[in-house]
Amino acid sequence: MSDRETMPPATAPEASGSAPALPQGALEIASGYAFTGPALDLGALMWAENCLPDAQIRIPLPMLNRHGLVAGATGTGKTKTLQLIAEQLSAQGVPVFLADVKGDLSGISAAGQPNDKAEGRAAEVHQEWTPTGFPAEFYALGGLGHGIPLRATITSFGPVLLSKVLQLNQTQEQSLGLIFHYADTKGLELVDLKDLRAVVAFLTSDEGKAELKNIGGLSTATAGVILRSLTAFEAQGMAGFFGEPEFDTSEFLRTAADGRGVVSVLELPAVQDRPQLFSTFLMWLLADLFHDLPEVGDADKPKLVFFFDEAHLLFNDASKAFLDSITQTVRLIRSKGVGVFFVTQTPKDVPSDVLAQLGNRVQHALRAFTPDDQKALKATVKTFPNSAYDLEELLTALGTGEAVVTVLSEKGAPTPVAATRLRAPESLMGPVEAATLDRAVKSSQLYGRYAQAVDRESAYEKLTAAKPAGGKGPDELKAPAEPKAAPRPKSAEDRSMVEQVVGSGMFKSLARSVGTQIGREITRSLFGTARRRR
């Protein structure tokens, strides 16, 4: 771990102790990683086909909120790199969020198993390898799979991200935004899919068409597309992702009793066939954190480091407005103390405006079997600073657990490109048993808070209850006009009517909605998500 040892600045060609001198080229690279403050240890420098364990490659801890990229072909060791970085962050008191797409990161909660491979790697890079498990919480989207259920209300998810999930075009996205605007202004809380479906159906009914007449209206054809998309989405078993209790993303910022950061592992194998869903849901988690966290500027260490796995899925077929929102969120969330690492196969999977924000790079091996592979390889090389290596050759020759690294120094400048033999994770390199995972989930203090879904009164119930026999629509949902004259004294009949209205379930529901709106300050942000006060 980086808090066990600090490498002194390399100012002479002799390594510390009785180690042989470093070659001049290797010495120049090593000196770029000789940080004086706390840092994460990635591994040892590779030079001229040799591993030089006295030249350690590191990332300064304060620079982890400057974002990063972990890339490489399938099977090159990206998952183990995530595990290695997450372990060291946790050890230094930084909470971590990991998206576990393949289902093999749950082992971070258990001590690693000593074996010849791990011990051999530790000896190669001069790592004091000690089997260690780290404090972890396990989550699952909507409870589909092993984990504490993560849910979001439709209102907080917002029209932009929901349009991405439903694969709507720009016109349909704009119409969905209009529907959300109407629901906000009328106090119609969109908690789950049936709430949104009810509002869409009302706004295209004879009673509801006039509601949007002055602000553009909603065409029957567009409403039909939205309703069909919602129905198909629900038919695939995805309704459970939206509802209450909504997850409070501040839970990701916790530390354990011993001061180590809690590693939050989102188990995603059960939704692998819905890549747009989980990638967009990850973006909602990040946007929600952005809304709630205060500005902290440059801190001694991040409040949270968020690993965004299978990042290319987020950017596939994304509109320009959506990409602009991602870029702005990534750029601004740094000042909230959150670092984001995108994990994908090649840097070209990430738009250039986003890639420009990623100061820390760990690039595993790339393949060059096809013309497209060759093009991707050349594009990857161009994203690195000038290097003493032939990167095109090196990136195709790296073995599993080896990578090309460049990070931001303590002064914020890029470090020299370094071929690195990475350290071995100290936790279990593989999944824990299902029974062990279930016990960990059900013993969590968060399980009782989020496990049981709640279906309270919201837009669906209000619209259903508000529709009178005459079919005039929910007039009760309209904001009352300001009185133009002093009210006349109320007769006994009037008082009786007032008492009936005040005592009705609709009135109480509306009063609760008004209070909820004031408390939550429903506003629309970069992604159209709702800002909420915790």
C-alpha positions in Angstrom: 0.0 0.0 0.0 1.1 3.5 -0.6 0.9 4.4 3.1 3.4 1.8 3.9 6.3 3.3 1.9 7.1 6.5 0.1 9.7 6.4 -2.7 12.2 9.3 -2.5 12.8 11.4 -5.6 15.1 9.7 -8.1 17.9 12.3 -8.4 20.8 10.0 -9.1 21.4 6.9 -11.3 21.7 4.7 -8.3 18.6 3.0 -6.9 18.1 2.8 -3.1 20.0 0.2 -1.1 22.0 -2.3 -3.0 19.8 -2.3 -6.1 21.5 -1.9 -9.4 21.5 1.5 -11.2 18.5 2.3 -13.3 19.1 2.9 -17.0 19.0 6.6 -17.8 15.7 6.4 -19.7 14.0 4.4 -16.9 15.4 6.9 -14.4 13.8 9.8 -16.2 10.4 8.0 -16.1 10.8 6.9 -12.5 11.5 10.5 -11.3 8.2 11.5 -12.7 6.4 9.2 -10.2 8.5 10.1 -7.1 5.7 11.8 -5.3 6.1 13.1 -1.7 2.4 12.9 -0.6 0.0 10.0 -0.3 -0.4 7.9 -3.4 -1.7 4.7 -4.8 0.9 2.1 -5.9 0.1 0.6 -9.3 3.2 -1.5 -9.9 6.8 -1.5 -11.1 8.3 0.1 -14.2 9.0 -2.1 -17.2 12.0 -1.2 -19.3 13.8 -3.1 -22.1 11.8 -6.2 -21.3 12.8 -6.1 -17.6 10.7 -5.3 -14.6 12.4 -2.7 -12.3 10.8 -3.1 -8.9 12.8 -0.1 -7.4 11.0 2.2 -9.8 7.4 2.3 -8.5 4.6 3.7 -10.7 2.0 5.6 -8.6 -1.0 7.9 -8.7 -1.1 10.9 -6.2 -4.2 10.5 -4.0 -5.4 14.2 -4.4 -5.4 13.7 -8.2 -7.9 10.9 -8.2 -10.8 13.5 -8.5 -9.3 14.5 -11.9 -10.9 11.5 -13.4 -9.4 8.6 -15.4 -9.6 5.9 -18.0 -9.0 2.2 -17.7 -9.0 0.6 -21.1 -7.9 -2.6 -22.9 -9.1 -5.6 -24.8 -11.1 -8.3 -23.2 -9.1 -10.5 -20.9 -6.2 -8.1 -20.4 -6.8 -7.5 -16.7 -9.0 -4.3 -16.5 -11.2 -5.8 -13.8 -8.2 -6.6 -11.6 -6.9 -3.1 -12.1 -10.2 -1.7 -10.8 -10.0 -4.0 -7.8 -6.4 -3.0 -7.1 -7.2 0.7 -7.2 -10.4 0.3 -5.2 -8.6 -1.6 -2.5 -6.0 1.1 -2.0 -8.6 3.9 -2.1 -10.6 2.1 0.6 -7.4 1.6 2.7 -6.9 5.4 2.6 -10.4 6.2 3.7 -11.9 6.9 0.3 -15.3 5.4 -0.5 -15.6 3.7 -3.9 -18.4 2.8 -6.3 -17.9 -0.2 -8.6 -20.2 -1.4 -11.4 -19.8 -5.2 -11.5 -21.0 -6.0 -15.0 -19.5 -9.6 -15.1 -20.2 -10.5 -11.5 -16.6 -11.1 -10.4 -15.9 -8.1 -8.1 -17.8 -9.3 -5.0 -14.5 -10.9 -4.0 -13.2 -7.5 -2.8 -15.0 -8.2 0.5 -13.0 -11.3 1.2 -9.3 -11.9 1.7 -7.4 -13.2 -1.3 -6.2 -16.8 -1.5 -2.4 -17.2 -1.5 -1.1 -18.9 -4.6 2.0 -19.1 -6.6 0.8 -16.6 -9.2 -0.1 -13.9 -6.7 3.0 -14.4 -4.7 5.2 -14.5 -7.8 3.7 -11.2 -9.0 4.2 -9.6 -5.6 7.8 -10.7 -5.5 8.4 -9.3 -9.1 7.1 -5.8 -8.1 8.3 -5.7 -4.5 4.8 -5.7 -3.1 4.2 -6.7 0.5 1.2 -8.9 -0.4 -1.2 -9.5 2.6 -4.5 -11.2 2.0 -7.1 -8.6 3.0 -10.9 -8.2 2.6 -12.4 -4.7 2.5 -15.7 -3.3 3.8 -18.3 -3.6 1.0 -22.0 -3.1 0.4 -23.8 -4.9 -2.5 -26.6 -3.4 -4.6 -28.8 -4.5 -7.5 -30.9 -2.5 -9.8 -34.5 -2.7 -8.6 -33.5 -5.8 -6.6 -33.0 -7.9 -9.7 -30.1 -10.0 -8.6 -28.1 -10.2 -5.3 -28.0 -6.9 -3.6 -29.9 -4.1 -1.8 -32.4 -2.7 -4.3 -31.5 0.6 -6.0 -34.6 2.4 -7.2 -35.3 5.9 -8.6 -38.6 7.6 -9.0 -39.6 8.6 -12.6 -39.6 12.3 -11.4 -36.0 12.3 -10.2 -34.8 10.2 -13.2 -36.0 12.9 -15.5 -37.0 13.0 -19.2 -33.6 13.1 -20.8 -32.2 9.9 -19.1 -35.6 8.2 -19.5 -35.6 9.0 -23.2 -32.2 7.3 -23.5 -33.5 4.2 -21.8 -36.7 4.1 -23.9 -34.6 4.9 -27.1 -36.8 7.9 -28.0 -35.8 10.3 -30.8 -35.3 14.0 -30.2 -38.9 15.0 -30.9 -40.2 12.3 -28.6 -37.7 13.4 -25.9 -39.0 17.0 -26.1 -42.6 15.8 -25.8 -41.6 13.7 -22.8 -40.0 16.8 -21.3 -43.3 18.6 -21.7 -45.1 15.8 -19.9 -42.7 16.1 -17.0 -43.2 19.9 -16.9 -47.0 19.4 -16.7 -46.7 16.8 -13.9 -44.3 19.1 -11.9 -46.6 22.1 -12.1 -49.7 20.1 -11.2 -48.2 18.3 -8.2 -48.5 14.9 -10.0 -45.6 12.9 -8.6 -44.3 10.4 -11.1 -43.1 7.6 -8.9 -43.3 4.6 -11.1 -44.2 3.6 -14.7 -47.9 3.5 -14.2 -47.8 7.1 -13.0 -46.2 8.3 -16.2 -48.5 6.1 -18.3 -51.5 7.7 -16.6 -50.3 11.2 -17.2 -49.6 10.5 -20.9 -53.0 8.9 -21.3 -54.8 11.8 -19.7 -53.0 14.5 -21.8 -54.1 12.7 -25.0 -57.7 12.2 -23.8 -60.6 14.6 -24.7 -60.4 16.0 -21.1 -56.7 16.6 -21.1 -55.8 17.9 -24.5 -56.5 21.5 -23.6 -54.0 21.3 -20.7 -51.0 21.6 -23.0 -52.6 23.6 -25.8 -50.8 26.8 -24.8 -47.3 25.2 -24.6 -47.2 23.1 -27.7 -49.5 20.2 -27.1 -48.8 16.5 -27.3 -49.5 14.6 -30.6 -51.4 11.4 -30.5 -48.7 9.7 -32.5 -45.9 10.7 -30.2 -47.9 9.8 -27.1 -48.5 6.4 -28.7 -44.8 5.8 -29.2 -44.1 6.8 -25.6 -46.8 4.5 -24.3 -45.7 1.6 -26.4 -42.1 2.0 -25.3 -43.2 2.1 -21.6 -45.3 -1.0 -22.1 -42.4 -2.9 -23.8 -40.0 -1.8 -21.1 -42.4 -3.0 -18.4 -43.0 -6.3 -20.2 -39.3 -7.1 -20.0 -39.5 -7.0 -16.2 -37.9 -3.5 -15.8 -40.7 -1.9 -13.8 -38.9 -2.6 -10.6 -36.2 -0.1 -11.3 -38.6 2.8 -10.8 -40.4 3.3 -7.5 -39.9 3.9 -3.9 -38.1 4.0 -1.5 -35.8 5.9 -3.8 -32.1 5.3 -3.1 -30.2 8.1 -1.4 -26.8 8.3 -3.2 -25.2 9.8 -0.2 -25.0 6.2 1.1 -22.1 5.7 -1.2 -20.0 8.2 0.8 -19.7 6.2 4.0 -16.7 4.9 5.8 -16.4 1.8 8.0 -15.8 1.9 11.7 -12.1 1.3 11.2 -11.8 4.4 8.9 -11.6 2.5 5.6 -13.8 3.6 2.8 -16.9 1.5 2.0 -16.7 -0.2 -1.4 -20.2 -0.1 -3.0 -20.6 -2.9 -5.6 -23.5 -2.7 -8.0 -24.2 -6.2 -9.2 -25.2 -6.1 -12.8 -25.0 -9.6 -14.3 -28.8 -9.9 -14.1 -29.3 -6.9 -16.5 -26.5 -7.6 -18.9 -29.0 -7.9 -21.7 -30.2 -4.3 -21.0 -27.0 -2.3 -21.4 -28.6 1.0 -22.1 -30.6 0.6 -18.9 -27.7 0.0 -16.5 -25.4 2.5 -18.2 -28.0 5.2 -18.1 -28.9 4.3 -14.5 -25.2 4.8 -13.6 -25.4 8.2 -15.2 -28.4 9.0 -13.0 -26.4 8.0 -9.9 -23.6 10.3 -10.9 -26.0 13.2 -11.7 -27.8 12.7 -8.4 -24.5 13.0 -6.5 -23.6 16.1 -8.5 -26.9 17.8 -7.5 -26.5 17.0 -3.8 -22.8 17.5 -3.0 -21.4 20.9 -2.0 -18.4 22.4 -3.7 -15.1 21.5 -2.1 -12.5 22.5 -4.7 -9.1 20.7 -4.5 -9.2 18.4 -1.5 -6.5 16.2 0.1 -8.4 13.1 -1.1 -11.6 12.5 -3.0 -15.0 12.1 -1.3 -15.8 9.2 -3.7 -14.3 7.5 -6.7 -16.9 6.2 -9.2 -15.9 3.5 -11.7 -18.1 3.6 -14.8 -17.7 0.2 -16.4 -18.7 -0.6 -20.0 -18.6 3.1 -20.6 -19.1 2.8 -24.4 -22.7 1.7 -23.8 -23.5 5.1 -22.4 -22.2 6.9 -25.5 -23.7 4.6 -28.2 -26.4 6.4 -30.3 -26.4 9.3 -27.8 -27.7 12.7 -29.0 -25.5 15.8 -29.0 -27.5 17.3 -26.1 -27.0 14.1 -24.1 -23.2 14.1 -24.7 -23.0 17.7 -23.8 -24.7 17.0 -20.5 -22.3 14.1 -19.8 -19.3 16.3 -20.6 -20.5 19.1 -18.4 -21.3 16.8 -15.5 -17.8 15.1 -15.7 -16.2 18.5 -15.8 -18.0 20.0 -12.9 -18.3 17.1 -10.5 -14.5 17.2 -9.9 -15.1 20.3 -7.7 -17.6 18.3 -5.7 -14.7 15.9 -4.7 -15.9 13.0 -6.9 -13.5 11.2 -9.3 -14.9 9.3 -12.2 -13.0 6.5 -14.0 -14.5 5.3 -17.3 -13.7 1.7 -18.1 -13.9 0.5 -21.7 -11.9 -1.2 -24.5 -10.3 1.7 -26.3 -10.1 5.5 -25.8 -12.1 6.0 -29.0 -15.1 4.6 -27.2 -15.2 7.9 -25.2 -16.1 11.2 -27.0 -13.1 13.5 -27.3 -14.6 16.2 -25.1 -15.1 13.6 -22.3 -11.7 12.0 -22.9 -10.0 15.4 -22.5 -11.2 15.5 -18.9 -9.5 12.1 -18.0 -6.1 12.9 -16.6 -5.2 9.5 -15.3 -4.8 6.7 -17.8 -4.2 3.0 -17.4 -4.1 1.4 -20.9 -4.0 -2.4 -21.1 -3.1 -4.4 -24.2 -5.0 -3.8 -27.5 -5.5 -6.3 -30.3 -4.6 -5.5 -33.9 -6.1 -8.4 -35.9 -8.3 -6.3 -38.3 -8.1 -3.0 -40.1 -10.4 -1.5 -37.6 -8.2 -2.8 -34.8 -5.2 -1.1 -36.4 -7.1 2.1 -36.7 -8.1 2.0 -33.0 -4.5 1.2 -32.0 -3.2 4.3 -33.9 -5.9 6.5 -32.4 -5.0 5.3 -28.9 -1.3 6.0 -29.4 -2.2 9.6 -30.4 -4.0 10.2 -27.1 -0.7 9.7 -25.1 2.0 12.3 -24.4 5.3 11.8 -26.2 6.9 8.6 -25.1 10.3 6.9 -25.0 8.5 3.7 -26.0 7.2 2.6 -29.4 3.7 2.5 -28.1 2.2 0.8 -31.2 4.4 -2.2 -30.7 4.2 -2.1 -26.9 0.4 -2.0 -26.7 0.1 -5.2 -28.7 2.8 -7.0 -26.7 1.7 -6.3 -23.2 0.7 -9.4 -21.1 -2.2 -9.8 -18.8 -1.7 -7.6 -15.7 0.5 -5.2 -17.6 -0.4 -1.7 -18.8 0.8 1.6 -20.1 0.3 4.4 -17.5 0.3 8.2 -17.4 -1.2 10.2 -14.6 -1.3 13.7 -13.2 1.5 14.6 -10.9 1.0 16.5 -7.6 1.3 19.7 -9.6 -1.3 18.6 -12.1 1.1 18.0 -15.0 1.1 14.7 -17.0 3.7 12.2 -15.9 6.0 10.3 -18.4 4.4 7.3 -20.1 5.4 4.2 -18.1 5.0 0.6 -19.1 4.0 -1.0 -15.8 3.7 -4.5 -14.3 0.8 -4.1 -12.0 0.5 -5.3 -8.5 -1.8 -8.1 -7.5 -5.1 -7.3 -5.6 -5.0 -8.4 -2.0 -8.7 -9.4 -1.9 -10.2 -12.4 -3.5 -9.8 -12.3 -7.3 -13.2 -13.8 -8.2 -16.7 -13.8 -6.9 -17.7 -14.9 -3.4 -20.2 -17.7 -3.0 -23.9 -16.8 -3.5 -24.8 -17.7 0.0 -22.0 -15.5 1.4 -23.2 -12.7 -0.8 -26.8 -13.1 0.4 -25.8 -13.1 4.0 -23.8 -9.9 3.5 -26.8 -8.2 1.8 -29.4 -9.1 4.4 -27.1 -8.3 7.3 -26.5 -4.7 6.0 -28.1 -1.9 8.0 -29.4 -0.5 4.6 -31.4 -3.7 3.8 -34.3 -2.9 6.0 -34.4 0.7 4.6 -34.6 -0.2 0.9 -35.5 -3.8 0.5 -39.3 -3.5 0.6 -40.9 -1.6 -2.3 -43.6 1.0 -1.4 -46.5 2.0 -3.6 -48.0 5.2 -2.2 -50.5 7.6 -3.7 -49.0 9.4 -6.6 -50.1 10.6 -10.1 -51.9 7.4 -11.1 -54.1 7.4 -8.0 -54.7 11.2 -8.2 -55.8 11.1 -11.8 -58.0 8.2 -11.2 -59.6 9.7 -8.1 -59.9 13.2 -9.7 -61.9 12.2 -12.7 -65.6 13.0 -12.0 -68.5 11.1 -13.4 -69.2 14.0 -15.8 -65.8 13.4 -17.5 -64.5 17.0 -17.2 -61.0 15.9 -16.1 -59.0 16.6 -12.9 -59.9 20.3 -12.3 -58.9 19.8 -8.7 -55.3 19.5 -9.8 -55.2 23.1 -11.2 -53.6 25.7 -9.0 -56.3 28.0 -7.5 -56.5 31.5 -8.9 -55.8 34.5 -6.7 -59.1 35.9 -5.3 -60.2 39.2 -6.9 -62.5 40.3 -4.2 -63.2 39.6 -0.5 -65.1 36.3 -0.1 -68.7 36.6 0.9 -69.7 35.1 4.2 -70.2 31.3 3.7 -73.6 29.8 4.2 -74.1 26.6 6.1 -74.3 24.8 2.8 -70.9 26.3 1.7 -69.3 25.4 5.0 -70.6 21.9 4.6 -69.0 21.7 1.2 -65.7 23.1 2.4 -65.6 20.6 5.2 -66.2 17.8 2.7 -63.4 19.0 0.4 -60.9 19.6 3.3 -61.7 16.2 4.7 -61.4 14.4 1.4 -58.6 12.1 0.5 -57.9 14.2 -2.7 -57.4 17.4 -0.7 -55.1 15.7 1.8 -53.1 14.2 -1.1 -52.8 17.6 -2.8 -51.7 19.2 0.4 -49.1 16.6 0.9 -47.9 17.1 -2.8 -47.6 20.8 -2.3 -45.5 20.3 0.8 -43.4 17.7 -0.9 -42.8 20.0 -3.9 -41.6 22.8 -1.6 -39.4 20.5 0.3 -37.9 18.9 -2.7 -37.5 22.0 -4.9 -38.3 20.2 -8.1 -36.1 21.8 -10.7 -34.6 20.4 -13.8 -30.8 20.0 -14.1 -28.4 19.2 -16.9 -30.1 15.8 -17.5 -33.6 17.0 -16.6 -33.3 15.1 -13.3 -35.0 16.6 -10.3 -33.0 18.3 -7.6 -34.0 17.1 -4.1 -33.2 18.2 -0.6 -32.2 15.3 1.5 
